[in-house]
């Protein structure tokens, strides 16, 4: 009985790979505040996330050159992060820019899968959730990059990073509040460029929901016409 249940769940995960991706991303969010404070913990999280995202793109059955290119970008990004953690701060802008490009590329691959003209499946619904999470991750990386050039880009009641700056968990939390239009809380933008990035993320968040609803409505309309 137990073996049959395990096999059914494995079969479900194989049919709905994006559901596994959503679970892994949620675990990553929960582990970040616990492990990001140390060099080993943060590096482990980064390597794990990039490996999972490369495997996720592979699971979408995209062209092999794209997967290899993404894997190479992930490898270079992790190398840059390790060098930065070892004290070579000159590479930090390159590392953050690479993170933004990497996560943004995976997000685009997921969106192409979710919004194509084929039938909406359970896996695509989970893919839509995963893409939404990755949009927030992408902008969190862009906010971190902005902080390198504008140290006081954001006002916060508590800054957990060095020199009172926002660290990755703070920026990730802030990015989700912007994307979901929850509203500003203890973190607010303080420079024109920070506000500009926030406006772009808010617009993308609204457009994403609108496109997804339109996609589902279009599918529902076709099914009624066919029936």
VEXVEX-415465 format. One record per residue: x, y, z of N, C-alpha, C in turn. Coordinates in pm, 1 decimal. Example, Ala and Ser with C-alpha at 12.3 -4.5 7.8 and 13.67 -1.06 7.14 Angstrom:
<rs>
R      neast     nnorth        nup     caeast    canorth       caup      ceast     cnorth        cup
R     1319.0     -569.0      780.0     1230.0     -450.0      780.0     1320.0     -330.0      780.0
R     1285.0     -225.0      708.0     1367.0     -106.0      714.0     1290.0        3.0      787.0
</rs>
This chain:
<rs>
R      neast     nnorth        nup     caeast    canorth       caup      ceast     cnorth        cup
R       83.2     -120.6        0.0        0.0        0.0        0.0       87.3      126.6        0.0
R      186.0      127.8       91.3      273.3      245.0       99.8      353.5      260.2      -28.9
R      400.1      147.3      -81.5      480.4      151.9     -204.3      398.9      205.5     -321.4
R      271.9      165.0     -330.1      186.8      212.9     -439.7      161.0      362.5     -427.9
R      146.0      412.3     -305.0      125.5      556.7     -285.7      249.9      634.8     -326.8
R      364.8      582.2     -288.5      489.6      649.0     -325.8      505.2      651.7     -476.9
R      473.5      541.2     -542.5      485.9      535.1     -688.0      388.8      631.6     -756.1
R      268.0      643.6     -699.1      171.0      738.0     -757.5      219.6      881.3     -743.4
R      278.7      912.4     -629.7      328.5     1048.7     -610.0      448.0     1077.5     -700.3
R      532.6      978.2     -720.1      645.6      996.1     -811.4      594.6     1017.3     -953.8
R      493.4      939.3     -991.2      436.5      954.7    -1125.3      372.9     1092.6    -1141.3
R      307.0     1141.9    -1036.0      246.8     1276.1    -1042.2      355.5     1382.4    -1057.9
R      466.0     1366.0     -982.3      575.4     1463.5     -990.9      638.9     1461.5    -1129.6
R      646.8     1344.6    -1191.9      704.6     1336.8    -1326.1      614.7     1404.3    -1429.1
R      481.9     1392.6    -1409.9      388.7     1458.2    -1502.7      382.5     1608.3    -1477.3
R      404.5     1648.8    -1354.2      392.4     1789.6    -1316.1      523.9     1835.4    -1253.9
R      625.8     1847.7    -1337.9      758.6     1883.7    -1289.3      761.4     2022.3    -1227.2
R      677.4     2110.1    -1278.0      677.5     2246.9    -1225.4      625.6     2252.7    -1082.0
R      545.4     2154.2    -1040.9      501.0     2150.5     -901.7      619.8     2127.7     -809.1
R      712.9     2043.0     -852.6      835.2     2020.7     -774.2      916.8     2149.5     -767.7
R      922.6     2221.6     -879.8      996.7     2348.0     -882.9      937.2     2448.7     -785.1
R      804.9     2457.9     -778.6      740.1     2551.0     -685.2      774.3     2515.1     -541.1
R      768.8     2387.2     -509.4      801.7     2342.7     -373.1      945.9     2377.7     -338.9
R     1037.3     2352.7     -432.4     1179.2     2381.6     -408.4     1201.0     2531.5     -389.6
R     1134.8     2613.1     -469.8     1150.0     2758.3     -455.7     1096.7     2806.6     -321.2
R      986.8     2749.3     -275.2      931.9     2786.9     -144.4     1026.8     2745.5      -31.8
R     1087.6     2626.4      -44.5     1187.0     2582.3       54.3     1307.7     2675.9       52.9
R     1348.4     2718.7      -66.8     1459.6     2813.0      -78.7     1427.9     2943.2       -6.2
R     1305.9     2992.4      -21.0     1266.5     3116.3       46.7     1272.8     3099.6      198.5
R     1228.2     2984.7      248.6     1227.6     2961.2      393.0     1368.6     2943.5      449.2
R     1457.6     2882.4      370.2     1593.7     2857.4      418.1     1683.6     2980.0      410.2
R     1647.3     3076.7      325.7     1733.4     3192.9      305.3     1766.7     3268.0      433.3
R     1667.4     3302.9      515.9     1703.1     3376.1      638.4     1791.2     3294.4      732.3
R     1783.8     3161.7      724.0     1858.7     3075.7      815.2     2003.5     3054.7      770.4
R     2027.1     3052.2      638.3     2158.8     3013.5      588.2     2236.2     3125.8      519.9
R     2168.0     3233.0      481.6     2236.5     3336.0      402.0     2336.9     3417.1      482.1
R     2336.9     3403.8      615.3     2429.4     3482.2      696.9     2572.4     3434.6      690.1
R     2594.6     3308.3      654.5     2729.7     3254.8      646.6     2770.8     3234.3      501.8
R     2902.0     3233.9      475.5     2952.4     3217.9      339.7     2917.1     3080.4      285.2
R     2936.1     2977.3      368.1     2907.6     2840.6      323.0     2758.9     2822.0      295.5
R     2676.2     2873.0      385.1     2531.4     2859.1      368.1     2481.0     2930.8      245.5
R     2526.6     3055.8      225.6     2481.3     3133.3      110.3     2528.0     3071.0      -20.6
R     2651.6     3023.0      -21.8     2703.9     2959.5     -143.9     2629.7     2830.4     -174.1
R     2600.7     2753.2      -70.5     2525.1     2629.0      -89.0     2386.5     2657.0     -145.3
R     2320.9     2759.6      -91.9     2188.8     2796.4     -142.3     2195.7     2838.1     -288.6
R     2296.6     2918.6     -323.0     2309.0     2966.8     -460.7     2333.6     2852.0     -557.3
R     2427.3     2763.0     -522.5     2457.4     2649.6     -610.3     2335.2     2561.0     -626.9
R     2264.6     2535.2     -517.3     2145.0     2450.0     -523.4     2038.1     2512.8     -611.2
R     2013.8     2642.7     -592.4     1910.0     2709.2     -670.9     1943.8     2707.6     -819.3
R     2066.7     2741.1     -854.8     2104.0     2746.6     -996.3     2097.4     2608.0    -1060.5
R     2139.9     2505.4     -987.1     2131.4     2369.0    -1039.5     1987.2     2328.8    -1063.7
R     1901.6     2361.5     -969.4     1759.4     2327.0     -982.2     1695.7     2399.3    -1100.3
R     1731.6     2526.2    -1118.9     1672.2     2602.4    -1228.8     1719.6     2550.5    -1364.6
R     1846.4     2509.9    -1373.7     1894.6     2450.4    -1498.7     1819.5     2320.5    -1527.9
R     1801.0     2237.6    -1425.6     1726.0     2113.9    -1442.8     1580.4     2141.8    -1478.3
R     1526.0     2250.1    -1422.7     1387.2     2285.5    -1453.8     1372.1     2321.9    -1600.8
R     1467.8     2399.1    -1653.6     1463.5     2434.2    -1795.4     1479.0     2309.4    -1881.8
R     1567.1     2219.1    -1839.5     1583.3     2092.6    -1912.2     1452.6     2013.5    -1912.4
R     1381.0     2016.2    -1799.7     1255.2     1942.9    -1789.9     1148.0     2001.1    -1882.3
R     1162.6     2127.7    -1920.2     1065.9     2188.8    -2011.9     1090.4     2146.0    -2156.3
R     1194.7     2067.8    -2177.6     1228.4     2013.3    -2309.4     1260.4     2123.2    -2411.2
R     1332.4     2225.0    -2364.0     1379.0     2327.2    -2457.4     1499.9     2273.0    -2531.8
R     1546.9     2345.8    -2629.1     1658.4     2299.4    -2710.0     1784.2     2284.1    -2625.1
R     1859.3     2179.5    -2656.4     1976.8     2146.5    -2576.4     2081.1     2258.1    -2571.4
R     2111.3     2329.3    -2682.0     2209.0     2439.2    -2671.7     2169.4     2544.2    -2568.9
R     2039.0     2570.8    -2557.9     1992.5     2668.5    -2458.9     2022.6     2619.8    -2317.6
R     1999.4     2489.6    -2292.5     2025.8     2434.1    -2159.4     2174.4     2441.5    -2126.4
R     2260.4     2406.2    -2223.0     2404.6     2412.6    -2199.8     2451.1     2556.0    -2178.3
R     2394.7     2649.4    -2253.6     2430.0     2789.7    -2234.3     2388.9     2839.9    -2097.1
R     2271.1     2797.3    -2052.6     2223.1     2837.4    -1920.3     2310.1     2775.6    -1811.0
R     2351.3     2650.2    -1831.3     2438.7     2584.9    -1733.5     2573.0     2657.1    -1723.8
R     2626.1     2700.0    -1837.8     2752.6     2774.5    -1837.2     2736.7     2907.4    -1763.7
R     2625.0     2975.5    -1787.2     2599.1     3102.4    -1718.7     2586.0     3080.1    -1567.9
R     2518.1     2971.5    -1529.1     2505.2     2940.1    -1386.8     2640.8     2913.4    -1323.9
R     2727.3     2840.7    -1395.6     2861.3     2810.6    -1344.3     2942.6     2938.2    -1324.0
R     2938.9     3028.0    -1421.8     3011.7     3154.2    -1410.0     2956.3     3239.8    -1296.5
R     2823.6     3236.6    -1279.6     2761.4     3315.2    -1173.2     2803.4     3265.1    -1035.9
R     2802.0     3133.1    -1019.2     2843.5     3075.7     -890.9     2990.0     3107.4     -863.5
R     3075.1     3099.3     -964.7     3216.4     3134.7     -947.9     3231.7     3279.2     -901.2
R     3154.7     3367.9     -962.7     3161.0     3509.3     -923.6     3115.2     3528.4     -779.2
R     3011.6     3456.1     -738.9     2962.4     3466.6     -601.8     3066.1     3416.2     -501.9
R     3132.1     3305.1     -535.1     3234.3     3250.6     -445.5     3350.5     3348.5     -431.4
R     3395.0     3405.1     -543.8     3504.6     3503.2     -539.6     3464.2     3624.2     -455.0
R     3339.7     3668.3     -470.3     3291.2     3781.3     -391.8     3291.1     3748.0     -243.1
R     3246.9     3626.9     -208.9     3242.9     3585.9      -68.9     3382.8     3573.9       -8.2
R     3481.8     3551.4      -92.4     3619.0     3540.0      -43.9     3684.4     3676.5      -23.1
R     3609.3     3782.5      -47.2     3660.0     3916.5      -18.7     3692.4     4001.2     -139.0
R     3678.4     3945.9     -259.1     3706.9     4022.3     -380.6     3579.6     4098.1     -422.4
R     3554.6     4209.5     -355.1     3428.9     4281.1     -375.0     3418.0     4347.4     -512.0
R     3528.2     4358.6     -584.7     3524.6     4422.8     -716.6     3436.5     4345.0     -814.1
R     3417.9     4215.6     -788.6     3340.6     4132.4     -881.5     3191.3     4131.5     -846.1
R     3153.3     4195.3     -737.1     3014.4     4189.1     -692.0     2914.9     4242.9     -794.0
R     2941.4     4357.3     -860.3     2844.9     4401.4     -963.2     2825.6     4299.4    -1074.2
R     2935.6     4237.0    -1117.4     2925.0     4135.2    -1221.7     2844.6     4015.4    -1173.9
R     2864.9     3974.6    -1048.4     2792.4     3859.8     -993.7     2642.8     3887.6     -987.1
R     2605.9     4005.1     -938.4     2463.8     4038.7     -926.6     2398.8     4055.3    -1063.8
R     2472.0     4113.8    -1158.0     2419.0     4126.2    -1293.2     2398.1     3988.1    -1355.4
R     2493.7     3897.2    -1332.5     2480.7     3761.6    -1385.8     2362.1     3689.0    -1323.4
R     2340.0     3708.4    -1193.4     2224.7     3646.6    -1127.3     2094.8     3695.4    -1190.4
R     2085.9     3825.7    -1212.5     1964.3     3882.6    -1272.1     1939.3     3825.9    -1410.7
R     2045.5     3818.6    -1492.0     2030.7     3765.1    -1627.5     1992.7     3618.3    -1624.4
R     2056.2     3542.2    -1535.3     2029.5     3399.0    -1526.7     1884.3     3371.9    -1487.2
R     1840.4     3431.9    -1376.8     1703.8     3406.4    -1329.7     1602.5     3461.3    -1429.6
R     1631.6     3577.4    -1489.9     1541.2     3632.5    -1590.5     1528.0     3541.4    -1711.1
R     1638.3     3477.9    -1752.1     1634.1     3386.4    -1866.4     1547.9     3264.1    -1836.5
R     1563.9     3208.7    -1716.1     1480.5     3094.7    -1676.7     1332.7     3135.3    -1670.9
R     1306.6     3255.7    -1622.8     1169.1     3304.7    -1616.3     1106.8     3313.2    -1754.7
R     1183.7     3364.4    -1851.4     1133.4     3373.6    -1989.3     1102.7     3234.7    -2044.8
R     1191.3     3138.2    -2017.5     1167.7     3001.2    -2064.4     1039.3     2943.8    -2005.3
R     1015.6     2970.4    -1877.1      892.8     2923.1    -1813.6      769.6     2991.1    -1872.4
R      780.3     3121.8    -1896.9      666.3     3195.6    -1952.2      631.8     3146.6    -2092.8
R      732.2     3115.3    -2172.4      705.8     3060.9    -2306.5      631.5     2928.5    -2297.2
R      666.1     2849.8    -2197.9      598.4     2721.5    -2177.5      454.9     2742.4    -2129.0
R      436.3     2834.3    -2034.6      303.9     2855.5    -1974.6      207.4     2921.3    -2072.6
R      256.9     3017.3    -2152.3      169.0     3098.1    -2235.8      161.9     3052.3    -2381.4
R      214.7     2933.4    -2412.2      202.4     2887.6    -2550.4       57.9     2847.2    -2580.1
R       31.0     2809.2    -2703.4     -107.2     2786.3    -2746.2     -159.0     2646.6    -2715.6
R      -75.1     2564.3    -2657.0     -121.1     2430.5    -2624.5     -211.0     2431.9    -2501.4
R     -276.7     2320.3    -2475.4     -375.7     2312.5    -2368.4     -313.8     2343.8    -2232.8
R     -388.2     2418.3    -2150.3     -345.7     2446.0    -2014.4     -356.7     2318.0    -1932.4
R     -248.4     2281.7    -1865.3     -244.9     2163.1    -1780.5     -212.5     2204.1    -1637.0
R     -222.6     2106.4    -1547.0     -185.1     2133.1    -1408.3      -40.1     2176.0    -1397.9
R       44.8     2113.9    -1478.8      186.5     2148.6    -1477.5      207.6     2293.2    -1519.3
R      131.2     2341.4    -1615.7      144.4     2480.1    -1659.9       98.4     2577.8    -1551.6
R       -1.1     2539.0    -1475.2      -46.0     2625.0    -1364.8       66.1     2639.8    -1261.9
R      128.8     2527.4    -1227.5      243.0     2534.2    -1136.1      357.9     2613.2    -1198.7
R      375.9     2598.7    -1331.1      478.3     2675.2    -1399.5      452.6     2824.9    -1390.8
R      325.8     2863.3    -1397.4      290.7     3004.8    -1384.4      326.4     3057.8    -1246.4
R      302.0     2977.2    -1143.6      338.6     3017.7    -1006.8      490.6     3029.3     -993.7
R      562.9     2931.4    -1049.8      709.3     2935.3    -1043.4      763.8     3058.7    -1114.6
R      708.3     3091.5    -1231.2      753.1     3209.6    -1305.0      727.3     3337.3    -1225.2
R      615.5     3342.5    -1155.8      582.2     3459.0    -1073.4      685.7     3477.0     -962.1
R      724.1     3366.1     -898.0      825.7     3371.8     -793.1      959.4     3418.3     -850.1
R      993.6     3368.7     -967.7     1122.3     3403.4    -1027.4     1127.1     3548.8    -1074.2
R     1013.3     3605.9    -1110.8     1010.6     3749.0    -1141.9     1052.1     3829.8    -1018.4
R      999.5     3789.3     -902.9     1037.2     3858.2     -778.9     1185.2     3839.4     -748.8
R     1238.4     3719.2     -772.9     1381.5     3695.3     -751.8     1466.8     3782.7     -843.2
R     1423.2     3796.3     -969.0     1499.1     3877.0    -1064.9     1510.1     4021.4    -1018.3
R     1399.0     4078.3     -974.1     1401.9     4217.6     -930.6     1474.4     4233.5     -797.2
R     1471.3     4132.3     -712.6     1549.9     4138.6     -589.1     1698.4     4150.2     -622.8
R     1742.1     4077.2     -725.1     1881.3     4086.7     -769.9     1911.2     4224.9     -826.6
R     1817.4     4280.2     -903.4     1836.9     4414.6     -958.1     1841.9     4519.7     -847.2
R     1759.7     4501.8     -743.4     1764.0     4594.8     -629.9     1899.6     4585.9     -558.7
R     1951.8     4463.7     -543.8     2083.5     4446.5     -480.7     2191.9     4513.5     -564.0
R     2181.1     4500.2     -697.2     2277.5     4565.7     -785.5     2268.2     4717.3     -773.5
R     2146.9     4768.6     -764.6     2127.7     4912.6     -751.1     2192.1     4965.1     -623.7
R     2183.5     4886.2     -514.9     2241.5     4929.8     -387.9     2393.2     4949.1     -395.2
R     2458.7     4878.8     -488.0     2603.8     4895.9     -501.3     2639.0     5033.7     -555.7
R     2552.0     5088.6     -638.1     2577.6     5219.0     -700.2     2508.0     5332.8     -624.4
R     2398.8     5299.4     -557.6     2327.3     5397.8     -476.4     2305.2     5337.2     -338.5
R     2397.8     5366.0     -247.6     2396.8     5300.8     -116.9     2267.8     5325.8      -39.7
R     2205.4     5441.2      -63.3     2083.4     5475.5       10.1     1962.4     5473.8      -82.8
R     1957.5     5372.6     -169.7     1845.1     5362.0     -263.6     1715.0     5329.1     -193.5
R     1725.5     5266.9      -74.9     1605.9     5226.4       -1.2     1616.8     5271.2      143.6
R     1503.4     5314.8      196.7     1493.8     5344.7      339.1     1430.1     5225.5      409.3
R     1488.1     5185.5      522.1     1435.1     5071.1      595.5     1449.6     5096.1      744.9
R     1351.3     5052.2      820.8     1358.6     5066.6      966.3     1469.3     4978.0     1023.3
R     1491.6     4863.5      957.8     1598.3     4771.9     1000.4     1673.1     4725.1      877.2
R     1803.6     4742.2      876.1     1887.1     4691.2      767.0     1973.9     4577.9      818.5
R     1954.2     4458.6      768.2     2026.3     4342.0      818.8     2159.6     4317.6      749.5
R     2185.0     4390.3      641.3     2309.2     4370.8      568.3     2421.5     4456.4      623.2
R     2540.9     4448.1      564.6     2654.1     4530.5      609.3     2628.2     4678.3      584.5
R     2675.1     4761.0      679.5     2660.3     4907.1      670.2     2513.9     4949.1      661.8
R     2426.8     4869.8      722.6     2286.3     4904.5      725.1     2210.9     4881.9      595.8
R     2277.3     4822.6      495.6     2210.4     4795.8      368.1     2118.9     4674.1      379.7
R     2028.7     4662.2      284.4     1938.9     4547.5      282.5     2013.2     4426.1      227.3
R     1997.4     4312.6      293.5     2057.4     4191.1      241.0     1957.6     4119.0      149.6
R     1996.2     4000.9      100.0     1912.4     3930.8        3.3     1773.4     3896.5       57.8
R     1759.5     3837.8      180.1     1624.5     3810.3      230.8     1538.4     3935.7      239.5
R     1598.9     4048.3      280.6     1522.8     4173.6      287.3     1474.2     4215.7      149.0
R     1564.2     4210.1       50.7     1529.4     4252.5      -85.3     1429.0     4157.2     -149.2
R     1440.6     4029.3     -117.9     1344.9     3932.2     -170.3     1205.9     3959.6     -114.0
R     1199.6     3985.0       15.7     1072.3     4019.8       79.2     1014.6     4147.1       17.8
R     1099.6     4248.4        0.0     1053.3     4374.7      -57.4     1004.8     4355.2     -200.5
R     1074.8     4273.7     -277.5     1035.8     4249.6     -416.9      897.6     4184.7     -424.8
R      869.7     4093.3     -335.2      737.9     4029.1     -335.7      627.5     4127.3     -297.7
R      655.9     4219.2     -206.0      554.0     4318.6     -170.7      525.3     4411.5     -287.8
R      629.0     4441.6     -367.2      610.0     4525.7     -485.3      533.7     4451.1     -593.2
R      574.8     4327.4     -621.4      514.0     4249.5     -729.8      367.2     4221.2     -703.9
R      333.2     4193.8     -580.6      194.3     4161.2     -545.8      111.5     4284.9     -513.8
R      172.9     4403.5     -524.4      104.0     4530.4     -493.5       48.3     4531.1     -351.8
R      120.3     4468.0     -260.1       77.5     4465.8     -120.5       88.1     4604.4      -58.3
R      186.3     4680.0     -102.9      206.9     4813.6      -46.8      334.2     4817.8       34.3
R      394.4     4935.1       43.1      520.1     4949.3      114.7      497.2     4940.9      265.4
R      590.0     4875.7      331.8      585.1     4865.4      476.9      705.3     4933.0      537.1
R      796.0     4851.0      593.8      914.8     4906.6      658.5     1025.1     4939.9      561.2
R     1008.4     4906.2      432.4     1107.9     4937.2      329.7     1043.2     5023.8      222.4
R     1108.0     5134.4      188.0     1054.4     5224.0       86.2     1167.1     5270.5       -5.8
R     1136.1     5302.9     -132.4     1239.0     5354.1     -223.5     1275.8     5498.0     -188.0
R     1402.5     5532.5     -211.7     1448.4     5666.1     -173.4     1513.4     5742.0     -287.3
R     1533.8     5678.8     -403.1     1598.4     5746.6     -516.1     1512.2     5729.3     -641.2
R     1530.1     5816.1     -739.8     1451.3     5803.9     -863.5     1469.5     5669.0     -933.9
R     1591.3     5616.6     -937.5     1613.0     5488.8    -1005.0     1544.2     5375.0     -931.3
R     1546.0     5378.2     -799.1     1475.9     5275.1     -721.7     1326.8     5279.9     -751.4
R     1271.1     5399.1     -758.8     1127.9     5412.1     -790.2     1098.6     5364.2     -931.9
R     1191.1     5390.8    -1024.1     1170.2     5347.4    -1162.2     1166.2     5194.5    -1171.9
R     1258.7     5127.2    -1104.1     1258.2     4981.1    -1104.8     1130.7     4925.6    -1042.2
R     1085.7     4991.1     -937.3      964.1     4946.0     -869.5      843.2     4961.2     -961.1
R      836.6     5071.1    -1033.1      725.0     5091.4    -1127.2      724.1     4981.2    -1233.0
R      841.1     4947.8    -1286.3      849.4     4842.8    -1388.1      802.7     4709.6    -1330.9
R      845.6     4676.6    -1208.7      803.3     4549.9    -1148.3      652.7     4548.7    -1122.9
R      597.9     4660.3    -1078.4      453.2     4665.9    -1054.7      375.4     4647.5    -1184.9
R      421.9     4711.9    -1292.2      354.9     4697.7    -1421.3      363.2     4553.3    -1469.9
R      480.4     4491.6    -1457.4      495.3     4352.7    -1498.8      406.3     4260.0    -1417.4
R      392.7     4288.6    -1288.5      305.9     4206.2    -1204.5      160.9     4212.7    -1248.0
R      112.7     4332.2    -1280.1      -24.8     4348.7    -1326.3      -43.2     4284.4    -1463.9
R       52.5     4307.4    -1553.2       43.7     4249.9    -1687.5       46.7     4097.4    -1682.7
R      126.9     4042.5    -1593.0      137.1     3897.1    -1583.2        2.1     3835.7    -1547.2
R      -60.7     3891.0    -1445.9     -191.9     3839.7    -1405.0     -293.5     3857.0    -1517.5
R     -289.3     3971.3    -1586.2     -384.0     3996.3    -1695.1     -364.3     3896.7    -1809.9
R     -239.6     3873.5    -1848.8     -211.8     3777.9    -1957.1     -254.8     3637.4    -1918.3
R     -230.1     3599.4    -1794.3     -265.0     3464.0    -1751.1     -416.3     3445.6    -1749.5
R     -488.6     3545.6    -1700.5     -634.4     3536.7    -1700.4     -687.5     3531.9    -1843.0
R     -630.0     3614.6    -1931.3     -673.2     3613.9    -2071.4     -646.2     3478.3    -2136.5
R     -533.4     3418.1    -2101.4     -500.1     3285.9    -2155.9     -601.2     3181.6    -2110.6
R     -636.3     3183.6    -1983.3     -733.4     3088.1    -1931.7     -872.6     3113.9    -1989.2
R     -910.4     3241.7    -2002.0    -1040.7     3275.1    -2058.2    -1050.7     3232.5    -2204.1
R     -943.8     3249.6    -2278.5     -941.8     3208.7    -2417.8     -958.2     3057.6    -2430.8
R     -891.8     2983.9    -2342.7     -905.7     2838.5    -2344.0    -1048.5     2797.9    -2310.4
R    -1107.4     2862.0    -2209.3    -1243.1     2829.2    -2170.3    -1341.9     2858.3    -2282.1
R    -1318.1     2971.5    -2352.2    -1407.9     3006.6    -2464.1    -1399.0     2904.8    -2576.8
R    -1280.3     2857.8    -2608.2    -1264.0     2756.8    -2713.4    -1331.2     2625.2    -2674.9
R    -1321.5     2589.7    -2547.0    -1383.8     2465.0    -2503.9    -1537.1     2474.3    -2515.6
R    -1593.3     2589.4    -2482.5    -1739.2     2604.4    -2494.0    -1782.8     2601.7    -2639.3
R    -1705.2     2665.6    -2726.4    -1740.3     2662.4    -2868.4    -1729.0     2521.1    -2925.2
R    -1627.6     2448.2    -2877.8    -1612.8     2311.8    -2925.4    -1721.1     2221.7    -2874.4
R    -1773.7     2254.0    -2752.7    -1880.9     2172.0    -2696.8    -2014.0     2205.9    -2757.2
</rs>
